């Protein structure tokens, strides 16, 4: 249902359950967590998240399992925790994560896309956050990521109205950063561009972007100062002077 592979320093995490339009069951969330852990241990330079089948991304959590939570209180917290155990490590990977979306991205599928650093939407992409239609709510970590990406007003519009938006509207409100005719190709192109940069720099910059709304962090000042003594700065400076592509060492 979920698999991953790494080629030329680029990790790909792929959802492959076309019969349910990549809906994630409890087992699916666990499988996603396992894939993210394996990718983290391999230290790729960038990650692309996408679908094995065209015309879909993730239709959300499996509606059959969601329905079962009505009558089984013991399963509610574990289901929520399984989502969190997959999405939080994905969001905190130290390298760039790019979601390629060309099809349904509904409910928890939007939460999955929001755990990436960047989202690329193809022409068939459609987004909707629909818990209000079901009389339920949305995990608070995912609401926080939504507000950080689109702002409180657009977050309210998406959450309270539960109406779909297409790729162009998603780009207009900032839910996706790039609109492309071929989302997968554009996402991989971005991944390769980012993978050519210093892994240490990308990791520090990713932390800085994440912490920016919360104010100043002295640890990032220390990282800025220390970077000038690092091997990546020596290589980057040499490449600049020699007018060549830098050859940065892998981390890990």
ZAMARGU-4260 file (C-alpha; in steps of 0.2 Angstrom, whole numbers, plus 5000, padded with zeros to 4 digits):
<rodrens>
0) 5000/5000/5000 | 5014/5012/5004 | 5032/5009/4998 | 5048/5019/4996 | 5064/5019/4987
5) 5079/5030/4985 | 5088/5034/4969 | 5102/5047/4966 | 5099/5054/4984 | 5080/5057/4981
10) 5068/5047/4992 | 5051/5043/4985 | 5037/5039/4997 | 5022/5032/4986 | 5004/5028/4991
15) 4997/5013/4981 | 4979/5009/4985 | 4969/5014/4970 | 4953/5005/4975 | 4951/5017/4989
20) 4959/5031/4981 | 4974/5030/4993 | 4963/5031/5008 | 4973/5028/5024 | 4967/5014/5036
25) 4975/5012/5053 | 4987/5000/5045 | 4991/5012/5032 | 4995/5026/5044 | 5007/5013/5053
30) 5015/5009/5036 | 5017/5027/5032 | 5026/5029/5049 | 5037/5015/5045 | 5041/5022/5027
35) 5046/5039/5035 | 5057/5031/5048 | 5066/5021/5034 | 5069/5036/5024 | 5075/5046/5039
40) 5088/5032/5043 | 5094/5033/5025 | 5098/5051/5025 | 5092/5056/5007 | 5094/5074/5001
45) 5076/5077/4997 | 5060/5067/4998 | 5045/5067/4985 | 5028/5061/4992 | 5015/5055/4979
50) 5004/5042/4972 | 5007/5027/4961 | 4991/5030/4951 | 4987/5045/4941 | 4972/5056/4946
55) 4973/5054/4965 | 4984/5058/4980 | 4975/5053/4996 | 4956/5053/4999 | 4958/5054/5018
60) 4957/5041/5031 | 4948/5025/5027 | 4929/5030/5030 | 4925/5012/5035 | 4937/5014/5050
65) 4931/5031/5054 | 4913/5025/5055 | 4919/5011/5067 | 4925/5024/5079 | 4907/5029/5083
70) 4904/5013/5092 | 4921/5009/5099 | 4928/5022/5110 | 4944/5012/5113 | 4950/5014/5095
75) 4948/5033/5094 | 4964/5039/5103 | 4975/5025/5095 | 4968/5030/5077 | 4972/5049/5081
80) 4989/5044/5088 | 4993/5033/5073 | 4990/5048/5061 | 5001/5059/5072 | 5015/5046/5073
85) 5016/5046/5054 | 5013/5065/5051 | 5024/5073/5064 | 5040/5063/5059 | 5036/5067/5041
90) 5035/5085/5045 | 5051/5085/5055 | 5062/5076/5042 | 5078/5087/5041 | 5078/5087/5022
95) 5065/5095/5010 | 5049/5086/5007 | 5039/5089/4992 | 5021/5083/4989 | 5016/5079/4971
100) 4997/5081/4970 | 4987/5077/4955 | 4969/5071/4960 | 4959/5070/4976 | 4967/5077/4991
105) 4953/5076/5004 | 4952/5076/5023 | 4967/5068/5031 | 4975/5069/5013 | 4977/5088/5016
110) 4985/5084/5032 | 4997/5073/5024 | 5001/5086/5010 | 5003/5099/5024 | 5016/5089/5032
115) 5027/5092/5017 | 5037/5108/5015 | 5031/5111/4997 | 5016/5106/4988 | 5015/5104/4969
120) 4997/5103/4961 | 4993/5096/4944 | 4978/5100/4933 | 4967/5087/4941 | 4971/5091/4959
125) 4956/5095/4971 | 4957/5099/4989 | 4944/5098/5003 | 4944/5097/5022 | 4928/5089/5026
130) 4926/5084/5045 | 4912/5097/5048 | 4902/5088/5035 | 4904/5072/5046 | 4901/5081/5062
135) 4919/5078/5068 | 4934/5089/5070 | 4952/5090/5064 | 4968/5086/5073 | 4975/5101/5081
140) 4993/5099/5074 | 4985/5098/5057 | 4975/5114/5060 | 4990/5123/5065 | 5000/5118/5049
145) 4985/5123/5039 | 4984/5141/5047 | 5003/5142/5045 | 5002/5139/5027 | 4986/5149/5021
150) 4982/5160/5036 | 4967/5160/5048 | 4955/5167/5036 | 4957/5154/5022 | 4959/5140/5035
155) 4942/5145/5042 | 4935/5145/5025 | 4941/5128/5021 | 4937/5120/5038 | 4920/5128/5041
160) 4913/5127/5023 | 4921/5110/5019 | 4920/5114/5001 | 4932/5109/4987 | 4945/5120/4979
165) 4954/5116/4963 | 4972/5118/4959 | 4971/5136/4953 | 4962/5141/4968 | 4973/5131/4980
170) 4988/5140/4972 | 4980/5157/4974 | 4977/5155/4993 | 4994/5147/4996 | 4988/5129/4999
175) 5000/5124/4986 | 5016/5133/4981 | 5017/5127/4962 | 5005/5123/4949 | 5012/5112/4935
180) 5005/5102/4921 | 5015/5087/4927 | 5015/5087/4946 | 5026/5072/4948 | 5039/5078/4936
185) 5039/5096/4943 | 5041/5089/4961 | 5056/5078/4956 | 5063/5093/4947 | 5062/5103/4963
190) 5069/5089/4973 | 5084/5087/4962 | 5088/5106/4963 | 5087/5105/4982 | 5097/5090/4983
195) 5111/5099/4974 | 5113/5111/4989 | 5122/5108/5005 | 5113/5096/5016 | 5119/5104/5032
200) 5112/5121/5025 | 5095/5114/5020 | 5093/5106/5038 | 5097/5122/5047 | 5086/5132/5035
205) 5072/5120/5037 | 5073/5123/5056 | 5073/5142/5053 | 5058/5141/5042 | 5048/5131/5055
210) 5053/5142/5070 | 5050/5158/5061 | 5033/5161/5067 | 5038/5157/5085 | 5052/5170/5087
215) 5070/5170/5090 | 5081/5154/5093 | 5099/5157/5099 | 5103/5139/5093 | 5100/5145/5075
220) 5112/5160/5078 | 5125/5147/5084 | 5122/5137/5068 | 5124/5152/5057 | 5141/5156/5065
225) 5147/5138/5065 | 5143/5135/5047 | 5157/5146/5041 | 5169/5134/5049 | 5161/5119/5040
230) 5167/5108/5025 | 5152/5113/5015 | 5156/5131/5016 | 5174/5128/5010 | 5167/5117/4996
235) 5153/5130/4991 | 5166/5144/4991 | 5178/5134/4980 | 5164/5129/4968 | 5159/5147/4966
240) 5177/5153/4963 | 5180/5139/4951 | 5163/5141/4942 | 5158/5123/4944 | 5144/5113/4953
245) 5148/5110/4972 | 5150/5093/4978 | 5143/5092/4995 | 5146/5077/5006 | 5131/5067/5012
250) 5125/5069/5030 | 5122/5055/5042
</rodrens>
